[in-house]
C-alpha cells in the first residue's frame, strides 16, 4: 500500500491541510502530524478544538512530540510527504536541518532519503530569508508549492481550495479530479 505523511504546521490556512488530508484516496495509508501551532490556528480560524477523522480510512494520527514515531526513521518507507500549510518557521527549520518535532524530523528524513517532499508555504509577502530558504530546499528537490490560486478555479473559496488540493496532488503523483486549465 502506498503511504503519505501529511504535516499541518501553524500557519494561517491550517484548514487547507485538513481539506488536503480529507481529499486523499482511501487506498492511501495516511500518517498525519498536527503541530501545536496548527492546533492553535485551527481553534481561531475553524472555531473548533477537535476534529472528527473517524470517516477517514487508513489514517494514523501522530503526536508532534513523539520523536520515536515510525515516520521519524528513514527505514519507514513512504513515497511522499506534504506540509500544508507550511509556516515560515517550519520552512526555516527544515532548511537548516532542525528536527526538534516529529513534523520537522519526518520532513528532514524525506530530504535525506531523497523522497518527495512538498511544502505549501503560507506567507505574504515572502521575506528574503524565506525566499532563500525556499531556494535552498528547491535545489535539494523539495517541491515548493504555496497556496496560490488560479482565477480559473471558480469564484467560491471551496472551488479555489479544490484547485489547490488538485495541484498539490498532481505534484505528488496522486490522482485527483478537479477543474484544470482548459
JOJOPE-V9299 format. One record per residue. N is the residue number from 1. RES is the residue in one small letter. SS is DSSP state (helix for helix, strand for strand, loop for the rest). PSI is psi in whole degrees, -180 to 180 (NA if undefined). Layout:
BEGIN
N:RES:SS:PSI  N:RES:SS:PSI
END
This chain:
BEGIN
1:x:loop:137  2:x:loop:147  3:x:strand:147  4:x:strand:144  5:x:strand:133  6:x:strand:119  7:x:strand:137  8:x:strand:112  9:x:loop:178  10:x:loop:43  11:x:loop:158  12:x:loop:142  13:x:loop:20  14:x:helix:-26  15:x:helix:-26  16:x:helix:-37  17:x:helix:-41  18:x:helix:-42  19:x:helix:-43  20:x:helix:-48  21:x:helix:-46  22:x:helix:-22  23:x:helix:-11  24:x:loop:146  25:x:loop:146  26:x:loop:-31  27:x:loop:-20  28:x:loop:139  29:x:strand:119  30:x:strand:135  31:x:strand:126  32:x:strand:135  33:x:strand:124  34:x:strand:118  35:x:loop:164  36:x:helix:-44  37:x:helix:-39  38:x:helix:-39  39:x:helix:-39  40:x:helix:-44  41:x:helix:-43  42:x:helix:-37  43:x:helix:-42  44:x:helix:-45  45:x:helix:-35  46:x:helix:-10  47:x:loop:37  48:x:loop:149  49:x:loop:-40  50:x:loop:151  51:x:loop:140  52:x:loop:113  53:x:loop:8  54:x:loop:-30  55:x:loop:-11  56:x:loop:127  57:x:loop:149  58:x:loop:43  59:x:strand:134  60:x:strand:118  61:x:strand:133  62:x:strand:149  63:x:loop:135  64:x:loop:-24  65:x:loop:-11  66:x:loop:81  67:x:loop:-6  68:x:loop:5  69:x:loop:159  70:x:helix:-39  71:x:helix:-5  72:x:helix:-2  73:x:loop:141  74:x:loop:-19  75:x:loop:-10  76:x:loop:110  77:x:loop:122  78:x:loop:131  79:x:loop:-35  80:x:strand:158  81:x:strand:140  82:x:strand:133  83:x:strand:106  84:x:strand:117  85:x:strand:163  86:x:strand:115  87:x:loop:159  88:x:helix:-26  89:x:helix:-48  90:x:helix:-41  91:x:helix:-50  92:x:helix:-43  93:x:helix:-41  94:x:helix:-43  95:x:helix:-29  96:x:loop:1  97:x:loop:19  98:x:loop:130  99:x:loop:52  100:x:loop:3  101:x:loop:165  102:x:helix:-41  103:x:helix:-48  104:x:helix:-41  105:x:helix:-45  106:x:helix:-41  107:x:helix:-43  108:x:helix:-32  109:x:helix:-43  110:x:helix:-40  111:x:helix:-49  112:x:helix:-27  113:x:loop:4  114:x:loop:45  115:x:loop:163  116:x:strand:125  117:x:strand:128  118:x:strand:132  119:x:strand:116  120:x:strand:73  121:x:strand:128  122:x:loop:103  123:x:loop:155  124:x:loop:129  125:x:loop:165  126:x:loop:135  127:x:loop:164  128:x:helix:-38  129:x:helix:-47  130:x:helix:-43  131:x:helix:-40  132:x:helix:-39  133:x:helix:-41  134:x:helix:-42  135:x:helix:-45  136:x:helix:-47  137:x:helix:-38  138:x:helix:-40  139:x:helix:-21  140:x:loop:-2  141:x:loop:3  142:x:loop:137  143:x:strand:118  144:x:strand:112  145:x:loop:76  146:x:loop:153  147:x:loop:75  148:x:loop:122  149:x:loop:157  150:x:loop:138  151:x:helix:-16  152:x:helix:-5  153:x:helix:-31  154:x:loop:-174  155:x:loop:-20  156:x:loop:157  157:x:helix:-34  158:x:helix:-42  159:x:helix:-40  160:x:helix:-45  161:x:helix:-37  162:x:helix:-40  163:x:helix:-46  164:x:helix:-47  165:x:helix:-43  166:x:helix:-43  167:x:helix:-41  168:x:helix:-43  169:x:helix:-43  170:x:helix:-45  171:x:helix:-27  172:x:helix:2  173:x:loop:30  174:x:loop:127  175:x:loop:133  176:x:loop:132  177:x:loop:121  178:x:loop:168  179:x:loop:115  180:x:loop:166  181:x:loop:138  182:x:loop:NA
END
